[in-house]
């Protein structure tokens, strides 16, 4: 479950089935997210019109809702899509981009989080804001907290929402309230490429389409992205080359590539 072989098994299932992943995501992330899903082996759809989200959720294997670009009509589409996913048994991921930055954004994130996502993925500040921690703010969409500072809150939030919560950062932590695993792959240069957090959420959606255990789906997606980011960074002069080399790494990834994946069970969340 928590090894490179298991990660590769999940990636292979994605490639074999090519699941349709419906994304309601932000303008900045659309291009990279769609291309990353294609390189990963999934089929992306970027659909946000109120008039068709219900129909599109119905034909999709997973849904990803990313609140990076908010407007009232988009929020209505997100709510419709989440409700449809829940009623039709389609697993969905919530990415609460920038939660804590403004009251409106935080309110939308908290409302959507109560609509039964399979996975809630965000940086530490976003997760703390969704959890209602007092005086939590973000610097735009960037975290002002390390992922280790949100592990216990994430665990409580996962139990409360009955979902998996993934806190991403230098080390990623994924919890369903009972289990906590850490994922330690990736490269610092990845923080210099916008929308890679959004891409992580999209890849989690692809893995959810083929893996019923949402904790494993999230951990495997984060491990795969991190390993590919690490490989890409080794060959890159800066963020520009990292961006396209990452897509190539996702495309050529195999079991040998994933030997770098490091997923470990955290026996005591307080010890993280």
N, C-alpha and C positions, 0 to 999 in steps of 0.2 A: 504493500500500500504506500509506504513512504520511501520508495527508492526509485532509482532511475528507470528500472525495468517497468515499474508501474506507470510512470509518467509516459514512457514510450508506448505502452499499451493503449493509454487514453488517446494520445496523438494519432496513433495508427487507426483507431476507431473513427476519429474525426475524418481522417483522409479517406477511409473506406466508404463512409456514408455521406460525406459532403453536406452536413446539415445546413438548412437555411436559417440564418440568424438575423432576426428583425431588430434593427437598431433605431432608436429615437435618440439621436446624439447631437452634439453641438457642431457648429460650422467649422471650427478649428480642427476637430477630430475626424471629420467624415472621411477625408481622403486616406489618411494613414490607417484608420480603423478598417476601412473596407479592404485596402490592399493587404493589411496584415492578416485579416480573416481569409482572404484568398490564398495567400502564401501558406497559411496554416493548414488549409485543406477544406475550409468551410465556404459557404456561399452567403455573402452579405446582402442585405437589403436595407436601404436607408429611407425609411418611410415614416413621415410624421403628420400627414394630413388627417384631420379629425374624421373626414369622410371615409377613410379606408383602413385606419389602423386596426379596427376590429377584424376585418376580413384578412388582413395580412398576418395578424397574430394567429389566426385560425389555420394558416397553411405553414406556419413556421415551427421549427424544432426548439427554438429558444428565443427569448426577448431580452434586449438590453436597453435599459432606460438611463440616460445620462443627462443631468440637468444643467450642463454647462451653458447652454443658450436658452434662457427662459423668456417666455411671453405667455400671456393668458391662454392663447389658443394652443400653444405647445403643451402647457400644463394639462389642459383638458384632454389632449391626445394621450398624454402619458397616463392619466387616470383611466381613460377608456381602455388603453392597451393593457394596463396592469389588471384591471378587472376581468378583461377577456381572457388573459393568460391564466388567471386563477380559476376561472370557471371551466376552462378547457384543459386544464392540467399541463399547461406549457410552462416550463421553468423560466424564471426571469431574474435578471440581475439589476440592482439599483446602484448607480454611481452618483453619489450626492456631491457633485463638483461644487466646491466653494461654500459648502454649508458652514454657517458661522460668520460669513462675510457680511450678509445683510439679513434683516428680519424676514423679508419675503423669501429669499432663497432657503433659509433655515426652515421656515414653515413648510415650504413645498417638500423639502427633503424628509422632514419628519412625517408629513402626511403620507407620502409614498412609502416610507419604510413600514408603515402600519398596514400596508396592503399585501403583505405576505410574499415578499421577494424570497427566492431561494438563497440568494447571496447578496449581501450588502458589502460593496468594496469601496474603500476610500483611504485617504491618508489619515494620520492620527488626529489632526485637528478637525477634519470633517466627521470622523466617527465620534469624537468627543462632543461635537456640536449636535449631531443627530441624537446622541444619548441624553442631551439636555444638561450637560455639565455647565455649571455657572461660569460666566465671564469667559467662555471660549470664543476666540475669534480666529480667523484665518487671514493670511496675507494674500488677498485675492484668492487664487485657487491653490496657493502653495501652503504647505503645512508649516506651522511654527512649533510643532512638537515632534519628537522622535516616536517611531512606531512602538517602541518598548514602553512608552508612557501611557499607551492606550490599551494594553493587553487585558487588564482586569475589567476595564469598562466595556471593552468589546465582548468579553466573555459574558458579562451580565446582560449586555444588550442582546446578544445572540439568544440567551435563554428567554428574555422578555419577548422578543419578536418571533421566536421559534424559527430562526433562520441561521445561516452561516454568516459570520462577519469576518471580512478579510481587511486587515490593517496593513497597508503597504508602506515601505520605507527602505532604509538600508538593509534591514531584515524584515521580511514579511511575516505576519502572524495571522493564522486562520483558525477560527474557533466556531464550534457549534454550541458552545455553552458548557459542554462536558469535556470534549477533546480540544487540545490546543496544539497546533503544529507550527514550526518555524520553517521558513524557506529562505535560504541564504545564497542566492545567486543574483547575478546582475553586476552592473558597473556604475560608478559615480557619474560618468558622462551621460548616462541615460536621463539624468535629471535636466540636461540641457536641451533635450528634444521635447517640444510640446506635444501633448496628446498621448504620451506613452502610458500614462495612468489609465486614460480612456481605452487605450488598446488592450491593456490588461483586463479590463472589465469585459470587453468584447470577446477576448479569448476564453475567459471564464464561461461566457455564454455558450461558446462552441463546445467546450468540454462538458457543460451541463447537459447538452443535447445527447451525449453518449454515455455519461456516467451519472447514475442515480444518486450516489453519495455526494452531496453538494460540497462537503468539506474536501473530499478528494478531488473533485472537479476543479475547485478553486486553487488548491495547492498545486495540482499538476499544471494548470495553465500558468500560474505565476512562476513555477520552476522552469517551464519551457521558455517563457519569455525572458526570464533572467539569464538563463544559459545562453540563449541566442544573442541577447544584448551584450553579454560578456565577450563572446566570440567576435561580434561585430566591432566592439570597441577596440579590441586588440589590433584590428586592421585599419582603424580609422584615424585620420588626422584631427578630426573634430566632429561636432554634432551633425554637420551636413552629410558627411560620408557615413556616419553612424546610422543615420536614418535609412538610407537605401541599403546599406550592408545588413541592417537588421532584417529587412524584408527578405533578402537573399538567404540569411541564416535560417529564418523560419521555414523557407521553402526547402532547403537542403538538409534540414535537421533529421538526424537518424538516432538510432540507439547509442551509437558511439559518441555523438555530440552530447547526448543527455547524461553521459557518465559523470559530468560535472554537477548534476542536480543534487542539491542537498536539502532534504526534507527530514526534519526530526520532530518527534513528539516531545512537547514540553511537559514534563511531569508535573511541574508546579508553575502555574501562570505567574505567581508572585516572584518566582525565581528568574523570570525572563528579563 
